[in-house]
Amino acid sequence: MKGSLYELQHLLDEFIKERDWQKYHRPKNLAMSIAIEAAELMEHFQWCDKDAKEFSQSEKAEIGEEMADVLHYLLRLASVLDIDLYEASKKKIAKNQKRFPVEMAKSMKKSGC
């Protein structure tokens, strides 16, 4: 991956500002938009049991667009709430490292499918 979250966030903020869309980007609306776009992403996998290598380039392009939509709304929500996603992600990884030590995680049995 090239670039940074900050660069993408800045591009999106400028895009929104140029169009005077800030008034529509309230936290509730952005959170709902994340869920809506995530549902559109899930549609690509709903009745599909393919491995990653089995997706065509056009399918991957469509999936990539939905992933980008989710990311864009997430970055906008972070911007509106003044949350540094990079730092929040690092803290969450550290928290999960403590919660799931390697040996414990490897010995866990997964239920379900």
Distance bins in CASP14 RR format, pairs under 12 A and 6 or more apart:
PFRMAT RR
TARGET T0000
AUTHOR 0000-0000-0000
RMODE 2
METHOD distances of the structure
MODEL  1
1 7 0 0 0 0 0 1 0 0 0 0 0
1 8 0 0 0 0 0 1 0 0 0 0 0
1 71 0 0 0 0 0 1 0 0 0 0 0
2 8 0 0 0 0 0 1 0 0 0 0 0
3 9 0 0 0 0 0 1 0 0 0 0 0
3 10 0 0 0 0 0 1 0 0 0 0 0
3 11 0 0 0 0 0 1 0 0 0 0 0
4 10 0 0 0 0 1 0 0 0 0 0 0
4 11 0 0 0 0 0 1 0 0 0 0 0
4 75 0 0 0 0 0 1 0 0 0 0 0
4 84 0 0 0 0 0 1 0 0 0 0 0
4 85 0 0 0 0 0 1 0 0 0 0 0
4 86 0 0 0 0 1 0 0 0 0 0 0
5 11 0 0 0 0 0 1 0 0 0 0 0
5 12 0 0 0 0 0 1 0 0 0 0 0
5 71 0 0 0 0 1 0 0 0 0 0 0
5 72 0 0 0 0 0 1 0 0 0 0 0
5 74 0 0 0 0 1 0 0 0 0 0 0
5 75 1 0 0 1 0 0 0 0 0 0 0
5 78 0 0 0 0 1 0 0 0 0 0 0
5 79 0 0 0 0 0 1 0 0 0 0 0
5 83 0 0 0 0 0 1 0 0 0 0 0
5 84 0 0 0 0 1 0 0 0 0 0 0
5 85 1 0 1 0 0 0 0 0 0 0 0
5 86 1 0 1 0 0 0 0 0 0 0 0
5 87 0 0 0 0 0 1 0 0 0 0 0
5 88 0 0 0 0 0 1 0 0 0 0 0
5 89 0 0 0 0 1 0 0 0 0 0 0
5 90 0 0 0 0 0 1 0 0 0 0 0
6 12 0 0 0 0 0 1 0 0 0 0 0
6 13 0 0 0 0 0 1 0 0 0 0 0
6 75 0 0 0 0 1 0 0 0 0 0 0
6 78 0 0 0 0 0 1 0 0 0 0 0
6 79 0 0 0 0 0 1 0 0 0 0 0
6 84 0 0 0 0 1 0 0 0 0 0 0
6 85 0 0 0 0 1 0 0 0 0 0 0
6 86 1 0 0 1 0 0 0 0 0 0 0
6 87 0 0 0 0 0 1 0 0 0 0 0
7 13 0 0 0 0 0 1 0 0 0 0 0
7 14 0 0 0 0 0 1 0 0 0 0 0
7 75 0 0 0 0 0 1 0 0 0 0 0
7 86 0 0 0 0 0 1 0 0 0 0 0
8 14 0 0 0 0 0 1 0 0 0 0 0
8 15 0 0 0 0 0 1 0 0 0 0 0
8 68 0 0 0 0 1 0 0 0 0 0 0
8 71 1 0 0 1 0 0 0 0 0 0 0
8 72 1 0 0 1 0 0 0 0 0 0 0
8 73 0 0 0 0 0 1 0 0 0 0 0
8 74 0 0 0 0 0 1 0 0 0 0 0
8 75 1 0 1 0 0 0 0 0 0 0 0
8 76 0 0 0 0 0 1 0 0 0 0 0
8 78 0 0 0 0 0 1 0 0 0 0 0
8 79 0 0 0 0 0 1 0 0 0 0 0
8 85 0 0 0 0 1 0 0 0 0 0 0
8 86 0 0 0 0 0 1 0 0 0 0 0
9 15 0 0 0 0 0 1 0 0 0 0 0
9 16 0 0 0 0 0 1 0 0 0 0 0
9 71 0 0 0 0 1 0 0 0 0 0 0
9 72 0 0 0 0 1 0 0 0 0 0 0
9 73 0 0 0 0 0 1 0 0 0 0 0
9 74 0 0 0 0 1 0 0 0 0 0 0
9 75 1 0 1 0 0 0 0 0 0 0 0
9 76 1 0 0 1 0 0 0 0 0 0 0
9 77 0 0 0 0 0 1 0 0 0 0 0
9 78 1 0 0 1 0 0 0 0 0 0 0
9 79 1 0 1 0 0 0 0 0 0 0 0
9 80 0 0 0 0 0 1 0 0 0 0 0
9 81 0 0 0 0 0 1 0 0 0 0 0
9 82 0 0 0 0 0 1 0 0 0 0 0
9 83 0 0 0 0 0 1 0 0 0 0 0
9 84 0 0 0 0 1 0 0 0 0 0 0
9 85 1 0 0 1 0 0 0 0 0 0 0
9 86 0 0 0 0 1 0 0 0 0 0 0
10 16 0 0 0 0 0 1 0 0 0 0 0
10 17 0 0 0 0 0 1 0 0 0 0 0
10 75 0 0 0 0 1 0 0 0 0 0 0
10 76 0 0 0 0 0 1 0 0 0 0 0
10 78 0 0 0 0 0 1 0 0 0 0 0
10 79 0 0 0 0 1 0 0 0 0 0 0
11 17 0 0 0 0 0 1 0 0 0 0 0
11 18 0 0 0 0 0 1 0 0 0 0 0
11 68 0 0 0 0 0 1 0 0 0 0 0
11 71 0 0 0 0 0 1 0 0 0 0 0
11 72 0 0 0 0 1 0 0 0 0 0 0
11 75 0 0 0 0 1 0 0 0 0 0 0
11 76 0 0 0 0 0 1 0 0 0 0 0
11 79 0 0 0 0 0 1 0 0 0 0 0
12 18 0 0 0 0 0 1 0 0 0 0 0
12 19 0 0 0 0 0 1 0 0 0 0 0
12 21 0 0 0 0 0 1 0 0 0 0 0
12 22 0 0 0 0 0 1 0 0 0 0 0
12 25 0 0 0 0 1 0 0 0 0 0 0
12 30 0 0 0 0 0 1 0 0 0 0 0
12 68 0 0 0 0 0 1 0 0 0 0 0
12 69 0 0 0 0 0 1 0 0 0 0 0
12 71 0 0 0 0 1 0 0 0 0 0 0
12 72 1 0 1 0 0 0 0 0 0 0 0
12 73 0 0 0 0 1 0 0 0 0 0 0
12 74 0 0 0 0 0 1 0 0 0 0 0
12 75 1 0 1 0 0 0 0 0 0 0 0
12 76 1 0 1 0 0 0 0 0 0 0 0
12 77 0 0 0 0 0 1 0 0 0 0 0
12 78 0 0 0 0 0 1 0 0 0 0 0
12 79 1 0 0 1 0 0 0 0 0 0 0
12 80 0 0 0 0 0 1 0 0 0 0 0
13 19 0 0 0 0 0 1 0 0 0 0 0
13 21 0 0 0 0 0 1 0 0 0 0 0
13 22 0 0 0 0 1 0 0 0 0 0 0
13 25 0 0 0 0 1 0 0 0 0 0 0
13 72 0 0 0 0 0 1 0 0 0 0 0
13 75 0 0 0 0 1 0 0 0 0 0 0
13 76 1 0 0 1 0 0 0 0 0 0 0
13 77 0 0 0 0 0 1 0 0 0 0 0
13 78 0 0 0 0 0 1 0 0 0 0 0
13 79 1 0 1 0 0 0 0 0 0 0 0
13 80 0 0 0 0 1 0 0 0 0 0 0
13 82 0 0 0 0 0 1 0 0 0 0 0
14 21 0 0 0 0 0 1 0 0 0 0 0
14 22 0 0 0 0 0 1 0 0 0 0 0
14 76 0 0 0 0 0 1 0 0 0 0 0
14 79 0 0 0 0 0 1 0 0 0 0 0
15 21 0 0 0 0 1 0 0 0 0 0 0
15 22 0 0 0 0 0 1 0 0 0 0 0
15 25 0 0 0 0 0 1 0 0 0 0 0
15 72 0 0 0 0 1 0 0 0 0 0 0
15 75 0 0 0 0 0 1 0 0 0 0 0
15 76 0 0 0 0 1 0 0 0 0 0 0
15 79 0 0 0 0 0 1 0 0 0 0 0
16 22 1 0 1 0 0 0 0 0 0 0 0
16 23 0 0 0 0 1 0 0 0 0 0 0
16 24 0 0 0 0 1 0 0 0 0 0 0
16 25 1 0 0 1 0 0 0 0 0 0 0
16 30 0 0 0 0 0 1 0 0 0 0 0
16 72 0 0 0 0 1 0 0 0 0 0 0
16 73 0 0 0 0 0 1 0 0 0 0 0
16 75 0 0 0 0 0 1 0 0 0 0 0
16 76 1 0 0 1 0 0 0 0 0 0 0
16 77 0 0 0 0 0 1 0 0 0 0 0
16 79 0 0 0 0 1 0 0 0 0 0 0
16 80 0 0 0 0 1 0 0 0 0 0 0
17 23 0 0 0 0 0 1 0 0 0 0 0
17 25 0 0 0 0 0 1 0 0 0 0 0
17 76 0 0 0 0 0 1 0 0 0 0 0
17 79 0 0 0 0 0 1 0 0 0 0 0
19 25 0 0 0 0 0 1 0 0 0 0 0
21 29 0 0 0 0 0 1 0 0 0 0 0
21 30 0 0 0 0 0 1 0 0 0 0 0
21 33 0 0 0 0 0 1 0 0 0 0 0
21 76 0 0 0 0 1 0 0 0 0 0 0
21 80 0 0 0 0 0 1 0 0 0 0 0
22 29 0 0 0 0 0 1 0 0 0 0 0
22 30 0 0 0 0 0 1 0 0 0 0 0
22 76 0 0 0 0 1 0 0 0 0 0 0
22 79 0 0 0 0 1 0 0 0 0 0 0
22 80 0 0 0 0 1 0 0 0 0 0 0
23 29 0 0 0 0 0 1 0 0 0 0 0
23 80 0 0 0 0 0 1 0 0 0 0 0
24 30 0 0 0 0 1 0 0 0 0 0 0
24 32 0 0 0 0 0 1 0 0 0 0 0
24 33 0 0 0 0 1 0 0 0 0 0 0
24 73 0 0 0 0 0 1 0 0 0 0 0
24 76 0 0 0 0 0 1 0 0 0 0 0
24 80 0 0 0 0 0 1 0 0 0 0 0
25 31 0 0 0 0 0 1 0 0 0 0 0
25 32 0 0 0 0 0 1 0 0 0 0 0
25 33 0 0 0 0 1 0 0 0 0 0 0
25 34 0 0 0 0 0 1 0 0 0 0 0
25 72 0 0 0 0 0 1 0 0 0 0 0
25 73 0 0 0 0 1 0 0 0 0 0 0
25 75 0 0 0 0 0 1 0 0 0 0 0
25 76 1 0 1 0 0 0 0 0 0 0 0
25 77 0 0 0 0 1 0 0 0 0 0 0
25 78 0 0 0 0 0 1 0 0 0 0 0
25 79 0 0 0 0 1 0 0 0 0 0 0
25 80 1 0 1 0 0 0 0 0 0 0 0
25 81 0 0 0 0 0 1 0 0 0 0 0
26 32 0 0 0 0 1 0 0 0 0 0 0
26 33 0 0 0 0 0 1 0 0 0 0 0
26 76 0 0 0 0 0 1 0 0 0 0 0
26 77 0 0 0 0 1 0 0 0 0 0 0
26 80 1 0 0 1 0 0 0 0 0 0 0
26 81 0 0 0 0 0 1 0 0 0 0 0
27 33 0 0 0 0 0 1 0 0 0 0 0
27 34 0 0 0 0 0 1 0 0 0 0 0
27 73 0 0 0 0 0 1 0 0 0 0 0
27 74 0 0 0 0 0 1 0 0 0 0 0
27 76 0 0 0 0 1 0 0 0 0 0 0
27 77 1 0 0 1 0 0 0 0 0 0 0
27 78 0 0 0 0 0 1 0 0 0 0 0
27 79 0 0 0 0 0 1 0 0 0 0 0
27 80 1 0 1 0 0 0 0 0 0 0 0
27 81 1 0 0 1 0 0 0 0 0 0 0
27 82 0 0 0 0 0 1 0 0 0 0 0
27 83 0 0 0 0 0 1 0 0 0 0 0
28 34 0 0 0 0 0 1 0 0 0 0 0
28 35 0 0 0 0 0 1 0 0 0 0 0
28 77 0 0 0 0 1 0 0 0 0 0 0
28 80 0 0 0 0 0 1 0 0 0 0 0
28 81 0 0 0 0 0 1 0 0 0 0 0
29 35 0 0 0 0 0 1 0 0 0 0 0
29 36 0 0 0 0 0 1 0 0 0 0 0
29 73 0 0 0 0 1 0 0 0 0 0 0
29 76 0 0 0 0 1 0 0 0 0 0 0
29 77 0 0 0 0 1 0 0 0 0 0 0
29 80 0 0 0 0 1 0 0 0 0 0 0
30 36 0 0 0 0 0 1 0 0 0 0 0
30 37 0 0 0 0 0 1 0 0 0 0 0
30 69 0 0 0 0 0 1 0 0 0 0 0
30 70 0 0 0 0 0 1 0 0 0 0 0
30 72 0 0 0 0 1 0 0 0 0 0 0
30 73 1 0 1 0 0 0 0 0 0 0 0
30 74 0 0 0 0 1 0 0 0 0 0 0
30 75 0 0 0 0 1 0 0 0 0 0 0
30 76 1 0 1 0 0 0 0 0 0 0 0
30 77 1 0 1 0 0 0 0 0 0 0 0
30 78 0 0 0 0 1 0 0 0 0 0 0
30 79 0 0 0 0 1 0 0 0 0 0 0
30 80 1 0 0 1 0 0 0 0 0 0 0
30 81 0 0 0 0 1 0 0 0 0 0 0
30 83 0 0 0 0 0 1 0 0 0 0 0
31 37 0 0 0 0 0 1 0 0 0 0 0
31 38 0 0 0 0 0 1 0 0 0 0 0
31 70 0 0 0 0 0 1 0 0 0 0 0
31 73 0 0 0 0 1 0 0 0 0 0 0
31 74 0 0 0 0 1 0 0 0 0 0 0
31 76 0 0 0 0 0 1 0 0 0 0 0
31 77 1 0 0 1 0 0 0 0 0 0 0
31 78 0 0 0 0 0 1 0 0 0 0 0
31 80 0 0 0 0 0 1 0 0 0 0 0
31 81 0 0 0 0 1 0 0 0 0 0 0
32 38 0 0 0 0 0 1 0 0 0 0 0
32 39 0 0 0 0 0 1 0 0 0 0 0
32 73 0 0 0 0 1 0 0 0 0 0 0
32 77 0 0 0 0 0 1 0 0 0 0 0
33 39 0 0 0 0 0 1 0 0 0 0 0
33 40 0 0 0 0 0 1 0 0 0 0 0
33 69 0 0 0 0 1 0 0 0 0 0 0
33 70 0 0 0 0 1 0 0 0 0 0 0
33 71 0 0 0 0 0 1 0 0 0 0 0
33 72 0 0 0 0 1 0 0 0 0 0 0
33 73 1 0 1 0 0 0 0 0 0 0 0
33 74 0 0 0 0 1 0 0 0 0 0 0
33 75 0 0 0 0 0 1 0 0 0 0 0
33 76 0 0 0 0 1 0 0 0 0 0 0
33 77 0 0 0 0 1 0 0 0 0 0 0
33 80 0 0 0 0 0 1 0 0 0 0 0
34 40 0 0 0 0 0 1 0 0 0 0 0
34 41 0 0 0 0 0 1 0 0 0 0 0
34 66 0 0 0 0 0 1 0 0 0 0 0
34 67 0 0 0 0 0 1 0 0 0 0 0
34 69 0 0 0 0 1 0 0 0 0 0 0
34 70 1 0 0 1 0 0 0 0 0 0 0
34 71 0 0 0 0 1 0 0 0 0 0 0
34 72 0 0 0 0 1 0 0 0 0 0 0
34 73 1 0 1 0 0 0 0 0 0 0 0
34 74 1 0 1 0 0 0 0 0 0 0 0
34 75 0 0 0 0 0 1 0 0 0 0 0
34 76 0 0 0 0 1 0 0 0 0 0 0
34 77 1 0 0 1 0 0 0 0 0 0 0
34 78 0 0 0 0 0 1 0 0 0 0 0
35 41 0 0 0 0 0 1 0 0 0 0 0
35 42 0 0 0 0 0 1 0 0 0 0 0
35 69 0 0 0 0 0 1 0 0 0 0 0
35 70 0 0 0 0 1 0 0 0 0 0 0
35 73 0 0 0 0 1 0 0 0 0 0 0
35 74 0 0 0 0 0 1 0 0 0 0 0
35 77 0 0 0 0 0 1 0 0 0 0 0
36 42 0 0 0 0 0 1 0 0 0 0 0
36 43 0 0 0 0 0 1 0 0 0 0 0
36 66 0 0 0 0 0 1 0 0 0 0 0
36 69 0 0 0 0 1 0 0 0 0 0 0
36 70 0 0 0 0 1 0 0 0 0 0 0
36 73 0 0 0 0 1 0 0 0 0 0 0
37 43 0 0 0 0 0 1 0 0 0 0 0
37 44 0 0 0 0 0 1 0 0 0 0 0
37 63 0 0 0 0 0 1 0 0 0 0 0
37 64 0 0 0 0 0 1 0 0 0 0 0
37 65 0 0 0 0 1 0 0 0 0 0 0
37 66 1 0 0 1 0 0 0 0 0 0 0
37 67 0 0 0 0 1 0 0 0 0 0 0
37 68 0 0 0 0 1 0 0 0 0 0 0
37 69 1 0 1 0 0 0 0 0 0 0 0
37 70 1 0 1 0 0 0 0 0 0 0 0
37 71 0 0 0 0 1 0 0 0 0 0 0
37 72 0 0 0 0 1 0 0 0 0 0 0
37 73 1 0 0 1 0 0 0 0 0 0 0
37 74 0 0 0 0 1 0 0 0 0 0 0
37 76 0 0 0 0 0 1 0 0 0 0 0
37 77 0 0 0 0 0 1 0 0 0 0 0
38 44 0 0 0 0 0 1 0 0 0 0 0
38 45 0 0 0 0 0 1 0 0 0 0 0
38 66 0 0 0 0 1 0 0 0 0 0 0
38 67 0 0 0 0 1 0 0 0 0 0 0
38 69 0 0 0 0 1 0 0 0 0 0 0
38 70 1 0 1 0 0 0 0 0 0 0 0
38 71 0 0 0 0 0 1 0 0 0 0 0
38 73 0 0 0 0 1 0 0 0 0 0 0
38 74 0 0 0 0 1 0 0 0 0 0 0
39 45 0 0 0 0 0 1 0 0 0 0 0
39 46 0 0 0 0 1 0 0 0 0 0 0
39 66 0 0 0 0 1 0 0 0 0 0 0
39 69 0 0 0 0 0 1 0 0 0 0 0
39 70 0 0 0 0 1 0 0 0 0 0 0
40 46 0 0 0 0 0 1 0 0 0 0 0
40 62 0 0 0 0 1 0 0 0 0 0 0
40 63 0 0 0 0 1 0 0 0 0 0 0
40 64 0 0 0 0 0 1 0 0 0 0 0
40 65 0 0 0 0 1 0 0 0 0 0 0
40 66 1 0 1 0 0 0 0 0 0 0 0
40 67 0 0 0 0 0 1 0 0 0 0 0
40 68 0 0 0 0 0 1 0 0 0 0 0
40 69 1 0 0 1 0 0 0 0 0 0 0
40 70 0 0 0 0 1 0 0 0 0 0 0
40 73 0 0 0 0 0 1 0 0 0 0 0
41 62 0 0 0 0 1 0 0 0 0 0 0
41 63 1 0 0 1 0 0 0 0 0 0 0
41 64 0 0 0 0 1 0 0 0 0 0 0
41 65 0 0 0 0 1 0 0 0 0 0 0
41 66 1 1 0 0 0 0 0 0 0 0 0
41 67 1 0 0 1 0 0 0 0 0 0 0
41 68 0 0 0 0 1 0 0 0 0 0 0
41 69 1 0 0 1 0 0 0 0 0 0 0
41 70 1 0 0 1 0 0 0 0 0 0 0
41 71 0 0 0 0 0 1 0 0 0 0 0
41 73 0 0 0 0 0 1 0 0 0 0 0
42 48 0 0 0 0 0 1 0 0 0 0 0
42 63 0 0 0 0 0 1 0 0 0 0 0
42 66 0 0 0 0 1 0 0 0 0 0 0
42 67 0 0 0 0 0 1 0 0 0 0 0
42 70 0 0 0 0 0 1 0 0 0 0 0
43 59 0 0 0 0 0 1 0 0 0 0 0
43 62 0 0 0 0 1 0 0 0 0 0 0
43 63 0 0 0 0 1 0 0 0 0 0 0
43 66 0 0 0 0 1 0 0 0 0 0 0
44 50 0 0 0 0 1 0 0 0 0 0 0
44 55 0 0 0 0 1 0 0 0 0 0 0
44 56 0 0 0 0 0 1 0 0 0 0 0
44 58 0 0 0 0 0 1 0 0 0 0 0
44 59 1 0 0 1 0 0 0 0 0 0 0
44 60 0 0 0 0 1 0 0 0 0 0 0
44 61 0 0 0 0 0 1 0 0 0 0 0
44 62 1 0 0 1 0 0 0 0 0 0 0
44 63 1 0 1 0 0 0 0 0 0 0 0
44 64 0 0 0 0 1 0 0 0 0 0 0
44 65 0 0 0 0 0 1 0 0 0 0 0
44 66 1 0 0 1 0 0 0 0 0 0 0
44 67 0 0 0 0 1 0 0 0 0 0 0
45 51 0 0 0 0 0 1 0 0 0 0 0
45 52 0 0 0 0 0 1 0 0 0 0 0
45 54 0 0 0 0 0 1 0 0 0 0 0
45 55 0 0 0 0 1 0 0 0 0 0 0
45 59 0 0 0 0 0 1 0 0 0 0 0
45 62 0 0 0 0 0 1 0 0 0 0 0
45 63 0 0 0 0 1 0 0 0 0 0 0
45 66 0 0 0 0 0 1 0 0 0 0 0
45 67 0 0 0 0 0 1 0 0 0 0 0
48 54 0 0 0 0 1 0 0 0 0 0 0
48 55 0 0 0 0 1 0 0 0 0 0 0
48 56 0 0 0 0 0 1 0 0 0 0 0
48 59 0 0 0 0 1 0 0 0 0 0 0
48 63 0 0 0 0 0 1 0 0 0 0 0
49 55 0 0 0 0 0 1 0 0 0 0 0
49 113 0 0 0 0 0 1 0 0 0 0 0
50 56 0 0 0 0 1 0 0 0 0 0 0
50 59 0 0 0 0 1 0 0 0 0 0 0
50 60 0 0 0 0 0 1 0 0 0 0 0
50 63 0 0 0 0 0 1 0 0 0 0 0
52 59 0 0 0 0 0 1 0 0 0 0 0
52 60 0 0 0 0 1 0 0 0 0 0 0
52 63 0 0 0 0 0 1 0 0 0 0 0
53 59 0 0 0 0 0 1 0 0 0 0 0
53 60 0 0 0 0 0 1 0 0 0 0 0
54 60 0 0 0 0 0 1 0 0 0 0 0
55 61 0 0 0 0 1 0 0 0 0 0 0
55 62 0 0 0 0 1 0 0 0 0 0 0
55 63 1 0 0 1 0 0 0 0 0 0 0
55 64 0 0 0 0 0 1 0 0 0 0 0
56 62 0 0 0 0 1 0 0 0 0 0 0
56 63 0 0 0 0 0 1 0 0 0 0 0
57 63 0 0 0 0 0 1 0 0 0 0 0
57 64 0 0 0 0 0 1 0 0 0 0 0
58 64 0 0 0 0 0 1 0 0 0 0 0
58 65 0 0 0 0 0 1 0 0 0 0 0
59 65 0 0 0 0 0 1 0 0 0 0 0
59 66 0 0 0 0 0 1 0 0 0 0 0
60 66 0 0 0 0 0 1 0 0 0 0 0
60 67 0 0 0 0 1 0 0 0 0 0 0
61 67 0 0 0 0 0 1 0 0 0 0 0
61 68 0 0 0 0 0 1 0 0 0 0 0
62 68 0 0 0 0 0 1 0 0 0 0 0
62 69 0 0 0 0 0 1 0 0 0 0 0
63 69 0 0 0 0 0 1 0 0 0 0 0
63 70 0 0 0 0 0 1 0 0 0 0 0
64 70 0 0 0 0 1 0 0 0 0 0 0
64 71 0 0 0 0 1 0 0 0 0 0 0
64 72 0 0 0 0 0 1 0 0 0 0 0
65 71 0 0 0 0 0 1 0 0 0 0 0
65 72 0 0 0 0 0 1 0 0 0 0 0
66 72 0 0 0 0 0 1 0 0 0 0 0
66 73 0 0 0 0 0 1 0 0 0 0 0
67 73 0 0 0 0 0 1 0 0 0 0 0
67 74 0 0 0 0 0 1 0 0 0 0 0
68 74 0 0 0 0 0 1 0 0 0 0 0
68 75 0 0 0 0 0 1 0 0 0 0 0
69 75 0 0 0 0 0 1 0 0 0 0 0
69 76 0 0 0 0 0 1 0 0 0 0 0
70 76 0 0 0 0 0 1 0 0 0 0 0
70 77 0 0 0 0 0 1 0 0 0 0 0
71 77 0 0 0 0 0 1 0 0 0 0 0
71 78 0 0 0 0 0 1 0 0 0 0 0
71 85 0 0 0 0 1 0 0 0 0 0 0
72 78 0 0 0 0 0 1 0 0 0 0 0
72 79 0 0 0 0 0 1 0 0 0 0 0
73 79 0 0 0 0 0 1 0 0 0 0 0
73 80 0 0 0 0 0 1 0 0 0 0 0
74 80 0 0 0 0 0 1 0 0 0 0 0
74 81 0 0 0 0 0 1 0 0 0 0 0
74 83 0 0 0 0 1 0 0 0 0 0 0
74 85 1 0 0 1 0 0 0 0 0 0 0
74 88 0 0 0 0 0 1 0 0 0 0 0
74 89 0 0 0 0 0 1 0 0 0 0 0
75 81 0 0 0 0 0 1 0 0 0 0 0
75 83 0 0 0 0 0 1 0 0 0 0 0
75 84 0 0 0 0 0 1 0 0 0 0 0
75 85 1 0 0 1 0 0 0 0 0 0 0
75 86 0 0 0 0 0 1 0 0 0 0 0
76 82 0 0 0 0 0 1 0 0 0 0 0
76 83 0 0 0 0 0 1 0 0 0 0 0
76 85 0 0 0 0 0 1 0 0 0 0 0
77 83 1 0 0 1 0 0 0 0 0 0 0
77 85 0 0 0 0 1 0 0 0 0 0 0
77 88 0 0 0 0 0 1 0 0 0 0 0
78 84 1 0 0 1 0 0 0 0 0 0 0
78 85 1 0 1 0 0 0 0 0 0 0 0
78 86 0 0 0 0 1 0 0 0 0 0 0
78 87 0 0 0 0 0 1 0 0 0 0 0
78 88 1 0 0 1 0 0 0 0 0 0 0
78 89 0 0 0 0 0 1 0 0 0 0 0
79 85 0 0 0 0 1 0 0 0 0 0 0
81 88 0 0 0 0 0 1 0 0 0 0 0
82 88 0 0 0 0 0 1 0 0 0 0 0
83 89 0 0 0 0 0 1 0 0 0 0 0
83 91 0 0 0 0 0 1 0 0 0 0 0
83 92 0 0 0 0 0 1 0 0 0 0 0
84 90 0 0 0 0 1 0 0 0 0 0 0
84 91 0 0 0 0 1 0 0 0 0 0 0
85 91 0 0 0 0 0 1 0 0 0 0 0
85 92 0 0 0 0 1 0 0 0 0 0 0
86 92 0 0 0 0 0 1 0 0 0 0 0
86 93 0 0 0 0 0 1 0 0 0 0 0
87 93 0 0 0 0 0 1 0 0 0 0 0
87 94 0 0 0 0 0 1 0 0 0 0 0
88 94 0 0 0 0 0 1 0 0 0 0 0
88 95 0 0 0 0 0 1 0 0 0 0 0
89 95 0 0 0 0 0 1 0 0 0 0 0
89 96 0 0 0 0 0 1 0 0 0 0 0
90 96 0 0 0 0 0 1 0 0 0 0 0
90 97 0 0 0 0 0 1 0 0 0 0 0
91 97 0 0 0 0 0 1 0 0 0 0 0
91 98 0 0 0 0 0 1 0 0 0 0 0
92 98 0 0 0 0 0 1 0 0 0 0 0
92 99 0 0 0 0 0 1 0 0 0 0 0
92 100 0 0 0 0 0 1 0 0 0 0 0
93 99 0 0 0 0 0 1 0 0 0 0 0
93 100 0 0 0 0 0 1 0 0 0 0 0
94 100 0 0 0 0 0 1 0 0 0 0 0
96 102 0 0 0 0 0 1 0 0 0 0 0
96 104 0 0 0 0 0 1 0 0 0 0 0
96 105 0 0 0 0 1 0 0 0 0 0 0
97 104 0 0 0 0 0 1 0 0 0 0 0
97 105 0 0 0 0 1 0 0 0 0 0 0
98 104 0 0 0 0 0 1 0 0 0 0 0
98 105 0 0 0 0 0 1 0 0 0 0 0
99 105 0 0 0 0 1 0 0 0 0 0 0
99 108 0 0 0 0 0 1 0 0 0 0 0
100 106 0 0 0 0 1 0 0 0 0 0 0
100 107 0 0 0 0 0 1 0 0 0 0 0
100 108 1 0 0 1 0 0 0 0 0 0 0
101 107 0 0 0 0 1 0 0 0 0 0 0
101 108 0 0 0 0 0 1 0 0 0 0 0
102 108 0 0 0 0 0 1 0 0 0 0 0
END
